[in-house]
Amino acid sequence: MAKRISVVVSQSPSKNPAKRKLEEDIVAGLLFENGIDVTIVPNLYDIKPESTGMLALRQIAGNVVVVSWLFERAAHWILDRNAITGHVGEVLLKNDDEEEDDADAEQADDEDDDKDRVIDSRSLKNRKIYCLDLKISNRAEDFIDEVKRIHQENAVQVVGLGDIINGGISQPIGERMSTAPSDPALSLEGSGLDQPSIVNRVEESGGRRWYPVIDYSRCTNCMECIDFCLFGVYGVDAVDTILVEQPDNCRKGCPACSRVCPENAIMFPQHKTPAIAGSSDGVASMKIDLSQLFGAPADGKSAEELAALERDEQLIAVGRDAVGMTAGVPRRQEDKSERSKDGLDDLVDQLNDLDI
Amino acid sequence: MIDSSGRDATKKFMMGEFEAEFPLGFQYAKNHMWVIASPDDSALIRFGFAAYAVRLLQDVYFLDWLLDAPSKILESQEIGSIESKKAESALYAPCEGELVRFNAELMEDPSAINVDKYGEGWLFEMQKSDTVFLNVDQYVDLLDSVWAKTQRTIKGQVNE
């Protein structure tokens, strides 16, 4: 059973000394924590599947905490695409704004439960991957404390399981946790955890990359993206599940396929728009750009029209003909009006009526 | 018409206490980039940040381009972004034309923009076109006319 946990620190591609210092302060703060190993890699999004960095990450067996400058979802699904799979571990250190949105998103998810998501049919490694976003705080202690909390939570769970196997729980879990020693090193002694940290630093430079990342907890395998992209980025696996087959065919700067995805399942982690980069803000499976309500110039373009324009720019750039809205533009547009309106639709209609 | 000689002789512009220097032999775009004939290929023109832009940015930490070269671009098209000690900004094309290549060295380490802005810190090269750029006198006249506004912009943002 995996008792040690691994912390992966994904470095910013920026040379900003404040960012580098935060990364190094976190590493330093974890250095003397027993039972925590640390691996430092260049920006997770840029490292290639066959690189030393990704190989090192694939060798990590147990639970993992990933600390990166990427949104949590982006980090999780970048790893997943590189065969580093696991279940989403719940983190408590997150953006304050996101918590309410998460509650909303969960509600929306409940309403959407009839939809089959790709994740339901995939086999994931039996472990947890916890992703922490370095953009959330500039205090190293916040991240160190959260890593320690996760470490302790994992250790407690292991003990709990053992108790169940050995004939039941003798006291309520809440009580057990409140009586647990506050020093994690002390509480973990004797369980194989008193080994010092191993720090593995991978340095490599393979240049910047640009490609889509699919969130399979949202993706329904509808194939809109493979129909829309004319650069051969997408493909399907042996059981006809969509995947990013040729990431480096993707056209740098073009996020068009993420705009046509009806489930907001496609991320471009380096895009300047948080919703496209993988922010959890906003309600799942709803494509509304509220920035227009708040003063952005209204260009009157739908997500699909914008996507078609972006795709045309890329086609022209490589000497091909523009196709406009004639190729692979979502069929769902046709039957959209038939879908019954839900509460959010009503809310948006009301917003439209307001003279902002 | 444009050549890289005359790097040593400069025209100066005072940005407050700071003396920004602009090589006489260079030409300039209104978005504060310099332009010279590429030393590697006479069919190309080379762009970089002029001292005015570098002084406002200060230490450059990160440079990213929104497109792969070669690529046709339009004037004022958003082509990249930059993060520095003092600013985060989008970058825009100085003119219309074919962008042929970026300075790959800056992707790993953009510090040459600060260390050698008129040399190793060059940004990208484009096909020569008939775009007319400013000579150093015209460019410094432009700075005279925008400096007050630039100061107001910076102060406005700092006070926010």
Interface residues (C-beta under 8 A of the other chain):
Chain A: S12 P13 S14 K15 N16 P17 K19 S205 G207 R208 R251 K252 G253 Q270 K272 I316 A317
Chain B: Y61 F62 D64 W65 L66 L67 D68 S71 K72 S81 E83 M107 E108 D109 P110 S111
